[in-house]
């Protein structure tokens, strides 16, 4: 399975500053392609800045401020690490993606 990237969250970098929207991570889960069901099965928003920094290191090996727009597939090892950081277990049988988003 190759890397999948979704660019529909937003198509530009968000500049941080007073009066600007602050981006955060979302994690989404979908059935694998062989299920022929592309409906969203799981979604969580991580608005804690410290957790976003840790998740950026886990998934991209860089700081959250360096993460570009789009969505990346999460490996099973990354998912276990993310679960430990967030203190939760993810539903089994889904493919997971992490991406930046911002409140409109």
Buried (B, 14 or more C-beta within 10 A) or exposed (E): EEEEEEEEBBEEEBEEEEEEEEBBBBBBBBBEEEEEEEEEBEEBEBEBEEBBBBBBBBBBEEEBEEBEBBBBBBEEEBBEBBEEBBEEEBEEEBBBBBBBBBEE
